[in-house]
Amino acid sequence: MMELLVSLAVFVLISTIVLMNYGSFESSLTTESLAYEVALALRQAQVFSLSVRGFGSNFQVAYGIHFERSDPTTFFLYVDQNDNARYDPLPGPDVILETFTLRKGSTIVDLCAQKTVLQCNLMMLDVVYERPNPDANITSFDGTTRIFRNSNATIRIRSPQGVEKTVRAMLSGQISVP
């Protein structure tokens, strides 16, 4: 009888520990999954430009991903028809192909870019890939100045529980989730 009581106590203790840590584990897993979705969207834009995916009859268009701090739960894939390495909203020539939405209350909390020094709290960030180069054209806007040809971009994502993950896009075309 004593062995059964000890076994039951050990089972209850282990179950309590597992159940208490489930929420933080789920939040961490969800945030990491969303970071990889952002990285895959960046890769999708890169692949579209490298694989000569045309838009209408034009096969020389660039593809990009656009982020805005004013809309921290969405970002989108677009066609940069005028090759200016940034998204031009309507009635501009650029066309949104797909809108991505972050799930489960997660948000994009910071957009950063680096030309010589890392600058964060950007209002907008564009990562554009132009055929035939796998290199990224990273354009940032801090509210007053538009900066072209940054060497890298960092997108920080945060869950409602405070778990953060970053996605980096490098000038060389490398995309990572460290």
Residue frames as qw, qx, qy, qz and C-alpha x, y, z in Angstrom:
[[0.000, 0.884, 0.467, 0.000, 0.00, 0.00, 0.00],
 [0.325, -0.778, 0.099, 0.528, 2.85, 2.35, 0.83],
 [0.417, -0.098, 0.592, 0.682, 4.47, 1.73, -2.60],
 [0.188, 0.647, 0.652, 0.349, 1.21, 2.69, -4.31],
 [0.176, -0.928, -0.245, 0.218, 1.02, 5.93, -2.32],
 [0.396, -0.572, 0.344, 0.630, 4.62, 6.86, -3.17],
 [0.365, 0.189, 0.690, 0.596, 4.05, 6.05, -6.87],
 [0.070, 0.814, 0.555, 0.153, 0.90, 8.16, -6.91],
 [0.272, -0.869, -0.033, 0.411, 2.72, 11.09, -5.24],
 [0.405, -0.313, 0.515, 0.687, 5.55, 10.92, -7.80],
 [0.272, 0.461, 0.706, 0.464, 3.02, 10.81, -10.64],
 [0.054, -0.915, -0.396, 0.056, 1.13, 13.84, -9.29],
 [0.364, -0.726, 0.171, 0.559, 4.38, 15.78, -8.80],
 [0.374, -0.082, 0.624, 0.681, 5.62, 15.10, -12.34],
 [0.169, 0.647, 0.673, 0.315, 2.19, 15.87, -13.85],
 [0.158, -0.916, -0.245, 0.276, 2.04, 19.19, -11.97],
 [0.362, -0.548, 0.358, 0.664, 5.49, 20.21, -13.21],
 [0.318, 0.186, 0.717, 0.592, 4.64, 19.31, -16.80],
 [0.064, 0.775, 0.607, 0.163, 1.30, 21.12, -16.75],
 [0.239, -0.856, -0.100, 0.447, 2.81, 24.27, -15.18],
 [0.297, -0.466, 0.472, 0.687, 5.43, 24.53, -17.94],
 [0.473, 0.439, 0.715, 0.268, 3.06, 23.79, -20.83],
 [0.187, 0.932, 0.273, -0.147, 2.00, 27.43, -21.36],
 [0.142, -0.821, 0.380, 0.402, 5.54, 28.78, -21.68],
 [0.473, -0.117, 0.781, 0.390, 6.51, 25.86, -23.92],
 [0.426, 0.641, 0.626, 0.124, 3.52, 26.48, -26.22],
 [0.082, 0.964, 0.044, -0.251, 4.25, 30.22, -26.37],
 [0.308, -0.617, 0.578, 0.436, 7.90, 29.58, -27.23],
 [0.479, 0.133, 0.805, 0.324, 6.97, 27.05, -29.89],
 [0.341, 0.805, 0.485, -0.019, 4.32, 29.33, -31.44],
 [0.018, -0.927, 0.163, 0.338, 6.68, 32.32, -31.57],
 [0.370, -0.403, 0.711, 0.441, 9.42, 30.25, -33.16],
 [0.473, 0.412, 0.752, 0.202, 6.94, 28.91, -35.72],
 [0.243, 0.924, 0.262, -0.138, 5.84, 32.46, -36.61],
 [0.191, -0.772, 0.424, 0.433, 9.47, 33.56, -36.98],
 [0.423, -0.085, 0.805, 0.408, 10.02, 30.73, -39.46],
 [0.402, 0.698, 0.591, 0.038, 6.88, 31.81, -41.35],
 [0.076, 0.945, -0.078, -0.309, 8.36, 35.31, -41.74],
 [0.312, -0.523, 0.674, 0.417, 11.65, 33.77, -42.90],
 [0.480, 0.255, 0.802, 0.247, 9.78, 31.57, -45.41],
 [0.326, 0.873, 0.337, -0.131, 7.90, 34.59, -46.77],
 [0.069, -0.837, 0.384, 0.384, 11.25, 36.34, -47.31],
 [0.398, -0.218, 0.820, 0.348, 12.58, 33.20, -49.02],
 [0.493, 0.571, 0.656, 0.014, 9.43, 33.05, -51.18],
 [0.236, 0.935, -0.003, -0.266, 10.09, 36.57, -52.48],
 [0.210, -0.643, 0.645, 0.356, 13.69, 35.60, -53.20],
 [0.480, 0.079, 0.849, 0.209, 12.66, 32.43, -55.05],
 [0.455, 0.765, 0.434, -0.142, 10.03, 34.29, -57.10],
 [0.162, 0.904, -0.248, -0.309, 12.66, 36.71, -58.34],
 [0.256, -0.502, 0.779, 0.277, 15.28, 34.03, -59.04],
 [0.472, 0.177, 0.858, 0.101, 12.92, 31.62, -60.76],
 [0.037, 0.022, -0.473, -0.880, 11.81, 34.20, -63.33],
 [0.099, 0.586, 0.786, -0.172, 8.23, 34.30, -62.15],
 [0.108, 0.279, 0.329, 0.896, 6.60, 36.84, -64.39],
 [0.143, 0.530, 0.547, -0.632, 3.92, 39.32, -63.56],
 [0.549, 0.724, 0.110, -0.403, 1.70, 39.71, -66.57],
 [0.822, 0.534, -0.025, 0.198, 4.05, 39.88, -69.55],
 [0.071, 0.854, -0.430, 0.286, 6.91, 41.38, -67.51],
 [0.935, -0.136, -0.274, 0.179, 9.60, 38.93, -66.38],
 [0.479, 0.369, -0.326, 0.726, 11.98, 41.57, -65.01],
 [0.432, -0.743, -0.058, -0.508, 9.97, 42.54, -61.92],
 [0.189, 0.302, -0.752, 0.555, 11.31, 42.43, -58.39],
 [0.643, -0.509, -0.527, -0.222, 9.51, 40.79, -55.46],
 [0.137, 0.385, -0.529, 0.744, 9.57, 42.04, -51.90],
 [0.452, -0.542, -0.689, 0.164, 8.21, 41.79, -48.40],
 [0.021, -0.569, 0.047, -0.821, 6.86, 44.93, -46.72],
 [0.459, -0.448, -0.661, 0.390, 6.59, 45.51, -42.95],
 [0.076, -0.635, -0.028, -0.768, 4.99, 48.49, -41.18],
 [0.166, -0.019, -0.728, 0.665, 5.02, 49.27, -37.47],
 [0.426, -0.014, 0.116, -0.897, 1.57, 50.80, -37.77],
 [0.882, 0.013, -0.173, -0.438, 0.21, 47.32, -38.60],
 [0.157, -0.584, 0.782, -0.154, 2.17, 44.97, -36.31],
 [0.707, -0.012, 0.670, -0.224, 0.18, 41.82, -37.07],
 [0.796, 0.519, 0.312, 0.011, 0.46, 41.74, -40.87],
 [0.157, -0.589, 0.518, 0.600, 3.06, 41.96, -43.61],
 [0.781, 0.504, 0.284, -0.237, 2.82, 41.21, -47.30],
 [0.558, -0.066, 0.603, 0.566, 4.52, 39.90, -50.42],
 [0.382, 0.815, 0.175, -0.400, 4.35, 42.33, -53.34],
 [0.703, 0.391, 0.310, 0.506, 5.55, 42.93, -56.88],
 [0.220, -0.707, 0.054, 0.670, 7.87, 45.95, -57.10],
 [0.647, 0.607, 0.422, 0.186, 6.91, 46.93, -60.63],
 [0.258, 0.952, -0.072, 0.146, 8.87, 50.19, -60.74],
 [0.832, 0.121, -0.270, 0.470, 12.08, 48.68, -59.28],
 [0.009, -0.779, 0.230, -0.584, 12.54, 51.31, -56.57],
 [0.474, 0.078, -0.774, 0.413, 13.18, 48.71, -53.80],
 [0.135, 0.099, 0.591, -0.789, 10.21, 49.84, -51.70],
 [0.109, 0.534, 0.837, 0.054, 6.47, 49.37, -51.58],
 [0.110, -0.033, -0.120, -0.986, 4.42, 52.15, -53.16],
 [0.269, 0.373, 0.786, -0.413, 0.88, 52.04, -51.77],
 [0.279, 0.622, 0.667, 0.302, -2.18, 52.55, -53.91],
 [0.796, 0.548, 0.135, -0.217, -2.49, 54.18, -56.38],
 [0.142, -0.681, 0.656, 0.293, 1.18, 53.20, -56.89],
 [0.635, 0.393, -0.556, -0.366, 2.26, 50.59, -59.41],
 [0.053, 0.273, -0.936, 0.217, 3.11, 47.87, -56.86],
 [0.746, -0.178, -0.369, -0.525, 0.72, 44.95, -56.42],
 [0.458, -0.381, 0.701, -0.391, 0.20, 42.90, -53.23],
 [0.533, 0.150, -0.780, -0.291, 0.31, 39.17, -54.00],
 [0.668, -0.344, -0.658, 0.049, -0.24, 37.76, -50.52],
 [0.278, -0.687, 0.272, -0.615, -0.95, 39.14, -47.06],
 [0.592, -0.039, -0.749, 0.294, 0.43, 37.28, -44.04],
 [0.474, -0.686, 0.027, -0.552, -1.14, 37.59, -40.58],
 [0.179, 0.290, -0.822, 0.457, 0.55, 36.68, -37.30],
 [0.646, -0.403, -0.565, -0.318, -1.59, 34.38, -35.15],
 [0.685, -0.441, -0.523, 0.252, -2.35, 33.91, -31.46],
 [0.297, -0.942, -0.131, 0.082, -1.84, 37.54, -30.47],
 [0.680, -0.247, 0.189, 0.664, 1.80, 37.71, -31.57],
 [0.255, 0.955, 0.100, -0.109, 3.05, 40.99, -33.02],
 [0.665, 0.382, -0.068, 0.638, 6.01, 42.48, -34.80],
 [0.430, -0.824, -0.235, 0.284, 7.49, 44.64, -32.05],
 [0.208, -0.789, 0.284, 0.504, 10.51, 46.10, -33.80],
 [0.774, 0.583, 0.126, 0.213, 11.95, 46.65, -37.24],
 [0.409, -0.753, 0.311, 0.411, 15.69, 47.26, -37.43],
 [0.778, 0.588, 0.028, 0.221, 18.14, 47.87, -40.26],
 [0.565, -0.635, 0.234, 0.472, 21.86, 48.42, -40.40],
 [0.591, 0.785, -0.090, 0.162, 23.86, 50.41, -42.90],
 [0.368, 0.540, -0.558, 0.511, 26.77, 51.38, -40.66],
 [0.118, -0.130, 0.744, -0.645, 25.08, 51.23, -37.25],
 [0.121, -0.403, -0.904, -0.071, 21.99, 49.29, -36.19],
 [0.251, -0.071, 0.083, -0.962, 18.90, 51.51, -36.22],
 [0.055, -0.349, -0.933, 0.073, 15.69, 50.23, -34.66],
 [0.164, 0.602, 0.508, -0.594, 12.15, 51.56, -34.16],
 [0.032, -0.078, 0.555, 0.828, 11.75, 51.97, -37.91],
 [0.551, 0.297, 0.230, -0.745, 8.34, 52.87, -39.31],
 [0.873, 0.410, 0.011, -0.264, 8.70, 50.72, -42.46],
 [0.359, -0.489, 0.749, 0.268, 11.02, 48.06, -43.79],
 [0.828, 0.470, -0.058, -0.300, 11.20, 46.52, -47.26],
 [0.467, -0.382, 0.745, 0.285, 13.28, 43.53, -48.30],
 [0.701, 0.609, 0.002, -0.370, 13.25, 43.27, -52.10],
 [0.608, -0.204, 0.672, 0.371, 14.87, 40.72, -54.41],
 [0.484, 0.718, -0.135, -0.482, 15.53, 41.70, -58.01],
 [0.918, 0.227, 0.290, 0.147, 16.21, 39.25, -60.78],
 [0.872, 0.066, -0.483, -0.027, 18.82, 37.77, -61.41],
 [0.180, 0.477, -0.639, 0.576, 20.54, 38.54, -58.07],
 [0.609, -0.424, -0.666, 0.071, 19.88, 36.55, -54.90],
 [0.286, -0.010, -0.382, 0.879, 21.04, 39.64, -52.96],
 [0.109, -0.756, -0.628, 0.153, 18.52, 41.64, -50.99],
 [0.106, 0.463, 0.036, 0.879, 17.74, 45.32, -51.42],
 [0.373, -0.554, -0.654, 0.356, 16.87, 46.43, -47.89],
 [0.025, 0.501, 0.109, 0.858, 15.13, 49.79, -47.62],
 [0.328, -0.491, -0.676, 0.442, 14.13, 51.35, -44.32],
 [0.063, -0.646, -0.183, -0.738, 12.17, 54.43, -43.28],
 [0.359, -0.185, -0.658, 0.636, 12.46, 55.92, -39.78],
 [0.024, -0.790, -0.537, 0.293, 9.70, 58.49, -40.16],
 [0.060, 0.893, -0.080, -0.440, 11.83, 61.21, -41.73],
 [0.111, 0.660, -0.645, -0.369, 14.56, 59.57, -43.85],
 [0.965, 0.211, 0.063, -0.143, 14.42, 56.69, -46.32],
 [0.263, -0.660, 0.679, 0.185, 17.64, 54.67, -46.29],
 [0.874, 0.392, -0.193, -0.214, 18.55, 52.46, -49.25],
 [0.727, 0.396, -0.525, 0.197, 20.97, 49.53, -49.43],
 [0.568, -0.635, 0.423, -0.310, 21.13, 48.59, -45.77],
 [0.240, 0.433, -0.869, -0.016, 23.42, 45.66, -45.05],
 [0.228, -0.180, -0.954, 0.079, 20.87, 43.72, -43.00],
 [0.494, -0.394, -0.117, -0.766, 17.35, 43.80, -41.57],
 [0.138, -0.042, -0.909, 0.392, 16.03, 42.41, -38.30],
 [0.542, -0.387, -0.311, -0.678, 12.38, 41.74, -37.55],
 [0.007, 0.114, -0.835, 0.538, 11.50, 41.03, -33.89],
 [0.580, -0.344, -0.536, -0.509, 8.34, 39.08, -33.07],
 [0.092, -0.194, 0.721, -0.659, 6.82, 38.84, -29.57],
 [0.363, -0.396, -0.826, -0.171, 4.11, 36.60, -28.17],
 [0.420, -0.732, -0.151, -0.515, 1.52, 37.89, -25.66],
 [0.840, -0.504, -0.136, 0.152, 3.51, 36.03, -22.96],
 [0.189, -0.918, 0.308, 0.165, 6.66, 38.04, -23.82],
 [0.772, -0.114, 0.505, 0.370, 8.59, 35.37, -25.73],
 [0.299, 0.837, -0.199, -0.414, 10.64, 37.03, -28.50],
 [0.777, 0.070, 0.495, 0.382, 12.24, 35.69, -31.67],
 [0.101, 0.746, -0.244, -0.611, 14.14, 37.51, -34.42],
 [0.794, 0.434, 0.370, 0.212, 14.40, 37.03, -38.16],
 [0.213, -0.692, 0.319, 0.612, 17.40, 38.41, -40.03],
 [0.738, 0.610, 0.250, 0.145, 17.73, 39.15, -43.74],
 [0.493, -0.518, 0.293, 0.634, 21.24, 39.92, -44.93],
 [0.308, 0.733, -0.263, -0.546, 22.33, 41.92, -47.97],
 [0.035, -0.368, 0.879, 0.302, 23.97, 38.74, -49.30],
 [0.643, -0.032, -0.521, -0.560, 20.54, 37.04, -49.48],
 [0.341, -0.038, -0.885, 0.314, 20.98, 34.94, -46.34],
 [0.560, -0.488, -0.103, -0.662, 17.84, 34.63, -44.20],
 [0.426, 0.054, -0.829, 0.358, 18.10, 33.27, -40.65],
 [0.621, -0.653, -0.146, -0.408, 16.17, 32.72, -37.44],
 [0.320, 0.432, -0.700, 0.471, 18.90, 32.75, -34.77]]
